Amino acid sequence: MRPVASIAMLSIGLALVVAALAFWPMWPGAVPLGVMGAIMAISVLVERRYRGRASRPESGWEPTPEKFLDEDTGQVMQVWYHPGTGQRDYRPAQP
């Protein structure tokens, strides 16, 4: 998800929670709406892609010939591979 979409999803989720809190005495159906809004807001806040990456050990990583353009940042990224774990990492390509 792009940052703009994340902000929109967070705003909608929080709006649903506020609406549910405001209308639950008059409309019992507002409770599930508030729960859905809370789930939406929490999922945006904890999405792993936008958190800082845990430090990875540098030994054993090998660059691959794969490169691609990251549309969010406009940077050319290179894929790195760790044969021992099978993990892939995406790092800015060196010029």
C-alpha positions as CSV (number, residue, x, y, z in Angstrom):
1,M,0.0,0.0,0.0
2,R,1.2,3.5,-0.8
3,P,1.5,6.0,2.0
4,V,-1.5,8.0,0.6
5,A,-3.6,4.9,0.6
6,S,-2.4,4.1,4.2
7,I,-3.5,7.6,5.4
8,A,-6.8,7.2,3.7
9,M,-7.4,3.7,5.2
10,L,-6.4,5.0,8.6
11,S,-8.8,8.0,8.3
12,I,-11.7,5.8,7.2
13,G,-11.0,3.3,10.0
14,L,-10.9,6.0,12.6
15,A,-14.1,7.7,11.2
16,L,-15.9,4.4,11.5
17,V,-14.8,4.0,15.1
18,V,-15.9,7.5,15.9
19,A,-19.3,7.0,14.1
20,A,-19.9,3.7,16.0
21,L,-19.1,5.4,19.3
22,A,-21.5,8.2,18.5
23,F,-24.4,6.1,17.3
24,W,-24.3,2.8,19.2
25,P,-26.9,3.8,21.8
26,M,-29.4,4.5,19.0
27,W,-28.3,1.9,16.5
28,P,-27.0,-1.4,17.7
29,G,-25.7,-2.2,14.3
30,A,-23.0,0.4,14.7
31,V,-20.9,-1.9,17.0
32,P,-19.8,-4.2,14.1
33,L,-19.0,-1.1,12.0
34,G,-16.8,0.2,14.8
35,V,-15.0,-3.1,15.1
36,M,-14.4,-3.2,11.4
37,G,-13.0,0.4,11.6
38,A,-10.7,-0.5,14.5
39,I,-9.4,-3.5,12.6
40,M,-8.8,-1.4,9.5
41,A,-6.9,1.3,11.5
42,I,-4.9,-1.2,13.5
43,S,-3.9,-3.1,10.4
44,V,-2.6,0.1,8.7
45,L,-0.6,1.0,11.9
46,V,1.1,-2.4,12.2
47,E,1.7,-3.2,8.5
48,R,5.2,-4.5,8.4
49,R,6.2,-2.9,5.1
50,Y,6.4,0.6,6.6
51,R,8.2,-0.3,9.8
52,G,12.0,-0.2,10.0
53,R,13.7,-3.4,9.0
54,A,15.4,-5.4,11.6
55,S,19.2,-5.5,11.2
56,R,20.2,-8.4,9.0
57,P,23.5,-10.1,9.1
58,E,25.7,-8.9,6.2
59,S,27.6,-12.2,5.9
60,G,26.4,-14.7,3.3
61,W,24.3,-12.3,1.2
62,E,24.9,-12.4,-2.5
63,P,23.8,-9.9,-5.1
64,T,21.7,-11.3,-8.0
65,P,21.4,-9.9,-11.5
66,E,17.8,-8.9,-10.8
67,K,17.1,-5.2,-10.8
68,F,13.8,-3.2,-10.9
69,L,12.5,0.3,-10.5
70,D,10.7,0.9,-7.2
71,E,7.7,3.0,-8.2
72,D,7.3,4.5,-4.7
73,T,10.8,5.9,-4.4
74,G,11.9,6.0,-8.0
75,Q,15.1,4.2,-7.1
76,V,16.6,1.2,-9.0
77,M,16.7,-1.7,-6.5
78,Q,18.8,-4.8,-6.7
79,V,17.8,-8.2,-5.3
80,W,20.1,-9.8,-2.8
81,Y,19.9,-13.5,-1.8
82,H,21.0,-15.5,1.2
83,P,21.6,-19.1,0.2
84,G,21.6,-20.4,3.7
85,T,18.1,-19.1,4.6
86,G,16.5,-18.5,1.2
87,Q,15.7,-14.9,2.1
88,R,15.6,-12.2,-0.4
89,D,16.4,-8.5,0.3
90,Y,15.9,-5.5,-1.8
91,R,18.6,-2.8,-1.6
92,P,19.3,0.3,-3.7
93,A,21.5,-0.7,-6.7
94,Q,25.0,0.6,-6.7
95,P,25.8,2.8,-9.8
